[in-house]
Structure formats: structure tokens, C-alpha cells
Amino acid sequence: MDFSYSDKVNELRRRVSDFMDDYVIPRHRRFVEEAHQGTYTVSFLNDLKALAREEGLWNLFLPHLKEGEPGTRLSTIEYAPLAEIMGQLPWASEVFNCSAPDTGNMELIHMFGTPEQKKRWLEPLLNGDIRSCFAMTEPDVASSDATNVTTVIKRDGDDYVINGRKWFITGAASPNCKVAIVMGKTDLNADIHRQQSMILVPMDTPGMNVVRNISVMNHLSYESHCEIVFKDCRVPASALLGGEGEGFAMAQARLGPGRIHHCMRSIGQAELALKLMVERSLERKTFGKYLHEQGVVQEMIAKSRCEIEQARLLVLKAAWMIDNVGAKGARDEIAMIKVVIPQMQLAVTDRAMQVFGAMGLSPDTPLPDLWTMSRALRIADGPDEVHLRAIAKGQIKAAQKGAHDSGKFFTPPDRASERSIRADQIDF
């Protein structure tokens, strides 16, 4: 496996870094002020998006981007380091039209959409003219297992009628969000993994009601996490994405690369937290010494650097495997990064907050937002425990198949032989 960056990727890294330094990071304070006032689509965002597109830093995440479609075609491992740079600030990826959930939705429509669906939804998404959301998670079931979803998508003549309730649907509160990809069940009697389907639902469809924007850790984020109720929501049959019963497989295809994107953005945020921690330690004194001279702070800095480097290598391995053996072949590595990276980001950000003291709890730094996001990611896309279970099952299954030949290193004792030896040694 070769994780080194090509000349092409290094040039893109330089350009994205320069763009972040010159145009994005200097506007973060203004972004926070507008976002905290409840403003969607902050005043300068469209100007930044136009500039990024003009500079060719646009739609960098689609490995199968076709000629003539706006963007730059990159493999998963080529895009990964760019996602890290953009991810330093939670809102920055949108500037490059590379933010979730649009990236995953564009991939789905790109792979499975009809020409009409691509014309209506994919083109404006690729152009950054609209946003979208992905409605899978439900409040009444454990949605980490997608087979549990209870939303019903029932065929009625030339239409489908949707009934159900979704929540924590990212981006649904934005006025720019024009379409939802909704996952529900079209056939309750089919095989458990063939019951689910996906359908494209315009946000203004009668019967679709965004009930509330749910706060996360008592924090209302700019991206929004909404509860949506579908009551006799009717859309034409042509809105079905892919075929009936293909929803579960399509969701798995969407989640693999998406988790690479999430995790690399998290690494970028951990890098920012570490940078802030080090800078704070150079300027702040306690008990007659600068913080960086205190052994405990040195240990916090060193641990953070080690953990970030380990995490990055694991994500790059997962990205390399997706490109070379597919998401299915990389499922263990994808599960591993989903567990390791949010925990790493949480630990690094927590240390940075500790070094900052009271300021680390305030809106004067991005640390509280980074901490909240990392904590939420331990549940988003499935809780840690679900992924740990999947990893363990993979290891156990491999051992049962003889993939681990433990006999080379360990021979179980012959208990019957032990007993006979002991009996022979007894002196009557």
C-alpha cells in the first residue's frame, strides 16, 4: 500500500490550503456571528463558492465524475487529504461544494439516477445551486440497523405514498435544501435486506412537514438536524431512486466513501485543535512558567500528535482499500475508522479546551463546536458499539475459517496425556 501523495494531489493540497488561509479562515468569526443569529446561507458564502469554482476547487469527491460535469475527478485516497484541509472548520466544505450530506446524495443520484432525475436534481447539486438531505434515521427504532426503518413507501397507481417519521436529518432546515432522499420500506414481505427502497422527495411536497430543528448537546448547529413527518406524502413513481428493494445496498454504497470524508474532516479539526493548543501553551503562563514548559501540557501535546498520525494512516488505508477492493472489501477498516477517529478528535479537542481554560468553553474559539461535533459523530452513522461488534464478528469469522493459523504459535495441551503423566509420576 502506498499512501504517498502524487504531485497532482500535493498541488491541490497547496491550493486548497491557500484558499482556506486567504478566504475561509479569516471569515470564521463573521460566520459564527451570522450563524448564531439564525442566518442560513451566510452573507458571504455564495461569493466564496463562486470563487472556489472559478479557481477549479469544486466537486473534488466524485471518482466517477464524467467529462463535462463540473468538478475534478479524484479517487478516494486522492480526495482524502483535501477533505482534511477543508474540514478544519465545520462549515468550510460547502465552499467547495464538498459538504455532507450533498456529497453522498450526489454519488447516489450519479450512480443510480435516471436521466430525468439527474437533470432535475444532480445538475443543480453539482452546480451548487441547491442543497439536499438524506432521510433515513428514525426516532422509534434503532436506526444503526437500516433494516429496522419503519417508514412505508407504498405504491398507489402511478404514485408512491410515504408515511413515517424521521429525525436528525442534516440540512433539512436550510431554505436551500430542495430535495430529500428518503429511505423506507416498499415490501414488508421481502427478504430483510430487500424491503428497503429510496425515493426522491421535493421539500415542498404536501404531506412532508419539517417539525423542528433538533439541538445537539443543547446546541443548534448551522447545518441543522431536523425531525420530519411524512403523512400521506405522495410523489410520482418516477421519483424512485434505483429499483424497489435496492435501498439497503445503495445505502451501503453511500456510507463507505462518506465515512472517509467524515473522518478526514475530523482529522482536520483535530489538527486545528492541536494547533490552537500549542499556540496557547506558548503565550500563557501558570505558576511562573509558560504552559509549554509544564510537563503535563507537553504530554497532552505529544499524545495528541501521536493519535492524529495513527488515525490518519488508518483512514488512508481504508481509502486505499475502497479504491482497490471496493467498500465491501474494506468494511472492517471503514468500521475501525468510524470508531477510532471521533474518539481521537474528542480526546484532542478536550485537551485543547483544558489548556485554554475558561476560554476553551466560550465562543471565542471554535473548540466547543469541534468538541460537540466529535461527540455527536460517535453516534452518527451508527454508534461505536455497532461498529465494534462488526469488527469483532469479522475477526472471529476469519479465525473460524482458519485464516489465523494459531497452531504455528500455540499448541493446546493434551489434557488426557497430562493426566496420565501425572498418574505415572505418583509414587505409591
Helices and strands as residue ranges (DSSP letters): H 7-19, I 20-24, G 25-27, H 28-36, H 45-54, H 76-86, G 92-96, H 102-112, H 115-117, I 118-122, H 123-126, E 131-135, G 146-148, E 152-156, E 159-170, E 177-185, E 196-202, E 208-213, E 225-236, G 237-239, E 240-241, H 247-283, E 285-286, E 289-290, G 291-293, H 295-329, H 331-356, G 357-361, H 367-377, H 384-400, G 406-408, H 415-425
